[in-house]
């Protein structure tokens, strides 16, 4: 059988530009043997990760090979279970000028993705700080405050799976561009919506802002899958997630200063304008696909996905996908409850004003930023050295990210935390160690499928937004009913434990779909 070329021109099947360079030579993983129909391996009924047997495309492979992967419509043939497709070239094999261009573009992509995640988080977190002076001005109850936060997450939920589907076969760059324009514009319109005197108008404004922000991470997943090889992907994705943590820090540091100097409406004007400034770097510096196919990245020449042709039953009943879905929803319950209510917690429990509440909220997010990056480096090191498999690494990182915060929140409630400094110590441990999730479930979508990773992320992220929306609103209801903060944190801790156990039982680092 003839060997496969080492480089596949990016977007060749879509009529894209010719590659700048082309490596020649035999495939690093030639396919040999007689052609046969391959079926996905089926585990015993009722076992974790059991899948319905699906017919795969016919391709040449050794007789003893039985990849446990569901083939999607239009997928290219794969050689070995769990390994990247053999097409593509390593960066080291490229001509020097091409390698320099690709490496520079990769750095630009990761930097700009981290920056837009920062802006996304700043715009989202602004309300959690501004809600205190806004409540004094408009007389909102805790339930109303919860509804305002939940409106954003509802919009965020709707566009996640839509953006994931579109980014899997369309222009992720264009989708993210539109999203940034929408959420930045409606961030700037928030003061006018609040001043209208109608809570419904403000809820609608927050809903549309959520629509815009919902496209962010599915499109980033698509861009990373095209540009960043699997050996570096944990670090690249962790950098992006850390950007979101940095955005929360920026908001908590700058928001009180802006409120004291110019009033709470200034938050939304400044933060909304940052998105339009970001576009000045994004539009000229980033493209959807690299000039050549990089080994360990997705194949951009695959046919477009047709949602009706996807094996939905097998996707939605797949054990590793269920683990991802559960983990992502678990993370959202903890993260968004703390993000939305932490300043209010300090204000109500310890009588701190807006500036002091924001100050006490900063340290946990600073530590989260560093732990998120640390988790990415540790995970890539464990995987690349062969110390742990991909699946074992993801489970280790995720267990730290869920069980440690659960213990910290239980400790916070049990101790009584009579001083804000004691509460700060527990909350810092909960949020910081939760940052390891960036190298846990949050990097796992591209392990189980590079081709539909944006779609999978859109589904899990959208579902997590529903969980976060319910948790944020329900927290307000509990507080209106007189429940203590210790009881609130105890509920969140219980959710963390359940999510950790499900991911340990069903999670996997092996390829499931392609």
N, C-alpha and C positions, 0 to 999 in steps of 0.2 A: 504494500500500500504506500502511496506517495505521502511524504511527510508534510505536515502543516507548516505554513509560513510562521515565522516568529513574531511578526508584527501585523496587526490588523488595522488598516487605516480607520481612524475615528470617523464616524458618521458616513462611511463610504456608502452604505446601503441607503442613506437618506440624501445622497447627493452633496455631502459636505466637502470641505476643502481637502486638497491632497495633502498627505503627510509631509513634514519637513525632511524626514529621514526614514529609511527603511532598512531594518536588519534582515539578513538572510540566514539560511541554515536550517537544519532539522529542528523539529519541535523538541522541546526538552522532555516531552512525554508522548512519544509516538503511540498511536493506537494500532494494535495488532490483533490478529485473530479473525474468526469468521463473523459475518454479520448475523445478528440475532435480535429478537425483540426482548427488551429488558423490562422487568417489572420492579416496582419498589418493594423492598423487603418488608414483610408483614410480621409484626410481633404477635405474641399470643394475645387473644382477645382479653381486653380489660387491663393489659399491661400499660405502663406509662409510655406515652409517645406512640401507641399503636396507630397505624395508618391503613386505610383501605388501599389495596393494590391498584396501582395505576399503570396502564401501558405507557411505556416511554418510546421516544423516537428510536428507530432502528439505527444502530451504529456498530462499528467494529470494536470488539472488546474480548478479552480472554474469557474462556468459558466459566471460570470460577469467580468472576466478578459479579457482584450483586449490589449495586448502589442503592442505598435507602433514600432516594431523592425523588420527589414528585416532579415530573417534567411539565413545564408550562408551555402553552402554545407559542410557537416561534422560537423556542429555546435552541441554542447550539449544543452539539454533542459534548459530553464531558468525559474525561478519561478515568478519574479515580474518585471514589467517595470522599467528600469533604475537602477536596483540594481545589484551588482556583483553576479556571480553564487554562489550558496550556498556551493559548495564543497570547501574544504580547511580548514586550521586551523589558528587561530590567533597566533601570536608569543608568547603570554602569555601562551597558552595552550601546548607549546612544552616542552619536557624534557629540563632541564637547559643546558646540554651540547649541545643539538641540537640548542636551541635558541641562545646560545652564538656563535655557528658556523655560523648560518644564519645571525645574526646581524653583525658579523664581515665581512662576505662576502658582505652584503649590503653596508656597509661603504666602502669597497674596490672598489666595483663596481661604486658607485657614485663618489668617489675620482678619480678613473682612467678615468671615462667618462668625468669628468670635466677637467682633465689634458689633455686628447687627444683632447678635444674641444679647450683648450688653444693652444696646438701645431698646430692644424688645423688653428686657427685664426692667429697665429704668421706667419706661412708659407704663408698664404694668404695676410696678411697685409704687409709683407716684400716688396712686389713690389710697394705698394703705397708710401713708403719712398724711396726705391732705384730708383724709376722711375725718380726722379729729377737729380741725378748725371748721370744716364744712358742716360737721354735725352740730357744732355750737351755733353756727349761723342759720342753719335750716331746721334744727330740731329733730333730727332723724333718730329713730329707735335702733337698737342692735339688729333687729330683724330687717329693717330697711337697709342698714349698712351691709348686711349679708346679701341682700337681694342685689344691691349695686355691684358688689364683687362677683356675684354669681352670673350676672348678665354678661359680663366680659367672657367668662369661661364657657357660657353657652354658645356664643358666637365662635369662640376658639374651637369648640368641639365640631361644629358643622363643617368648617373648611379644612380640617386636618385630613380626613380620608379623601376629600376631593382633590386637595393639593398633592397628596401622596400618589393618587392614581395618575394625575396629569404629569407629575414630575417623573414618573417611571418611564414615560415614552415621549414627553414633550420637552419644552425648554424650561428647566428649573430656574434658570437665571431670570427669565421674563416673569415667571410666576412670583418669585420672591420680590422682584422690582415692584409689581403691582401691589403686593401685600404691604410693602413698606410705605408706599404712597397713601394707601387707604388708612392704615392704622395711625400714621403720623398726622394726617389731616384731621381725623376724628379725635385724636388726643388733644389737638389744639382747640377743637370745638367743645371740649368738655365743660369749661367754665360757662360758656353761653348756654349749654344745655341745663346745667345746674341752676343758673340764674333765671331760667324760664319759669321756675316755680312748679314745674311738673316733674314728678319722679319718673313718670313714663317716658318723657323725652330724654331724661338722663340715662335711663335703662336702655333706650334704643341707641343712643350714642355709644354707650359702652359695648352693646351687642355688636355694632358694626366695627368698632375698634377690635373686638375679638375676632371678627371675620378676617381682618387683615393680618393679625398676628398669628392666626392659625396656620398659615402657609409656611411659616419660618422653618421649623425643624424638619418637616418632610422634604422640603426642597434642599436643605443643607445635606440631608442624608443622600439625596440623589447626586449632588455635586461631589461629595466625598467619595461615593462609590465609583465615580468616573475618574477621579484624579488621584486619590490616595490609596496606595497598595495596602493589602491586609496587614503586612508586618508593621505598619505605622499607624493604623487606623484608630487603635484605642487612644493613643496620644492626641491625634488630631481631633477626634470627637470629644475627648475630655477637655481639650483647650476650648472648644466651642461651648460646652456646658459650663466651664469655668467662667467664660465670658458672661454668661447669664448670671452667675453668682456675683461677678464684679459689678454688673448692672444694678443689682440690689444694693451693693455697698455704695455705689455712686449716688443712688437715689437717697439712701438714708443719711449720707454725709451732706449732700447739697440741698436736699429738700428743706430742712429746717432753716438753712441760711436764706434760701429764696423766699420762704414764707415770712420770715422775720423782716426781710428787707423790702420785699415787693408785694407780699400777700400771696395766698395760696393759688390764685389763678396763674401766677407767673410760672409755676411748675409745669403746667401743661403746655404753655407757649414755648418754653425753653426745651423741654424734653421732646415735644413733637417736632420742633425744628431740626433736632439732631438727625432724624431719619432722612430728611431731605439733603443734609450735608453728606451723609454716608453714601448716597447715590452718586456723588461726584467721583468717588473712588471705585465703586462697584461697576458702574456701566463701562468705563474704558479698560479696566484691568482684568476682568474675569470673563471667561467664555464657558460654555456648557461642557465641552469635551476637550481633552488634550489633543495636540497635533498627531500623536501616535498612541496606540494602545499600550498602556503600561501594565506589565505583568502583575497579577493580583488585584486587578480592578474589573469592573463589569464591562461587558461587551456592548458598546453603544450602537452597534449595527444590527442588534436583534430587532425582530418585528415589533410593531407597536402592540401594546397589550389591549385586548378586548375583554372588558370586565365580564361579559357573558360567557366567555370561553374559559375563564379561570376555574379551577377545581375548588369552588368555594367550600363545599362540604369537607373536603380534605384539609383545607387551610384552617377552617374554623374549629375542626375537631382534632387538629394536630397538637400533641402534648406540649412540645417546646413552644409553639405559638401561644397556647393557653397560659403557659408559665410566663411568657413575656407580657401578655395582656394583664395578667394578675399583678405582676411586679410593677408595671407602669401605673396601674390604678392605685396600688398601695403607696407608691412614691408620691402620687398626686395628693392623696388624702393628707399625708404628713406635711409635705412641702407647702401646699397652698393654704392649709389651715394655719400653719405657723407664719407664712408670709403675710397673709391677710390680717391676722389677729395679734401678732406679737406686739406692735406698738400699743394697741388697745389693752393687752394683757398688762403691760408695765404701767399704763395710765390708770387702769381700774384697780389693780392689785396693790400698787405702791404709790399712787398719787403723783406720778411723774407727768410733767407737761410734754408738749409735742417735741421740743428739742431734746429733752432728756430721754424720752421714750425711744426716739430715733438713735440717740447715742448708744443706749444699751442694746439696741438691735444690731449695731454694726459689727461687733466682734465675732458673733457667730458666723456671719456671712464672709468675713475676711478669712476665717479658718476654713470655711467650706471651699472657698476659692482654691486655697493651697492643697487641701485634701483631694479635691476633684482632679487637679493636675497630677498630684502624686499617684493617685489610683491608676491613671492612664499609663504612666511610666512603669509602675510596678507590674501592671497586667501585661504590657508588651514585653517586658523583660522576662516574666515567667513563661510566656508563650514562646518567644523566640529562642530561649535557652532550652526549651523542652522540659522545664521543671514540672509544668502542669499542662494538661491539654487545654484547649480553648474553653470547653465546657466547664472543666474544673476551676479554671481561673475566673470565669464569669460567676460561678456559684460562690466562690470564696469572696470576691469583691462585693457581691450582692448581700451575702450574709452579714458582712461587716456593716454595710450600708443600712440594713433594716434592723438587725438585732441590737446593735449598739445604741441607736436612737431610741428603740423601745425601752431599753434598760434606763437610759437617761431620763426619759419622760416619766417613767414609773418612779424613779428617784426624786424627780422634781415634785410630783404630787405627794409622795409619801413623806418627804422631808418637811413639807410645809413651807419651805423657802421663805423665811421671815424677812429676809433682806433682798433687795434687787440684785446684789452681787452674787448671792447663792443661786438665785434663779438664772443669772447670766452664765454661771459655770455649767449648770445642767443643760441649758439651751444651746450653749456653744458646743458641747459634746454631741448633742443630738443632731444638730445641723452639719457640723464639720464631718463627722464620721459618715453621715448620710451622703456626702460627696463621692464616696467610693462607688456609688451606683452608676456614675458615668462610665466606669470600666466594667460594670456588671451588666444588668439587663439592658442598659441604654446603648451599649455597643453590640448587643447580641443580634439585632435585626439583620445586620449584614453578614453575620456568621451563618444564619440559617437560609438566607437568600440574598444574593447581591442584586439580582434583577428586579425583584419586587420589594426590596427593602424600604423604599419610600412609601409604598402602599401599606406595607405591614406597620411601619412607624405611624403613618397617618391614622390607621385603625386603632392602634394601641394608645397613641397620644390623644386622639379624639375621645376614646373611652375614658382615659384618665382624666380628661377635662370634665366629663360628666361626674366622675367620682369626686374630683376636687370641688366642683360646683355644689354638689350635695353636701360635702363636708363643711365647706365655708358657710353655706346657708344654715345648715343644721347647728353649727356652733353658735350662730346668733340666736337661734331659737332656744337652744339649751341655756344660754346666758339670760335670755328674757324670762325663762322659767325658773331662774334662781340657782341653776347648777353651778358648782364651783369650777374654777380653772383646773384643779387637780383631777376632777372627774372628766373634764374635756381631754386632758393629756392622757389619761388612762385609756380612753376609747381609742385615741390615735395609736397608742402603744400596742393595743391588741390587734389593730389592723396590720401594723408592721410585722408582728409575729406570724400572723396567718400568711401574709404575702411571702415572707422568707421561707416558710415551710413548703408552700406550693412550688416556688421556684427551685428549691432543692430537689423536690420530688420529680418535677417534669422538665426542668430546663435542660438544654443541650447546646453544644457548640458545633454540632455537625450540620452540614447542608441538608435542608429539608425540601426546598423548592428551587427549581431552575430549569 
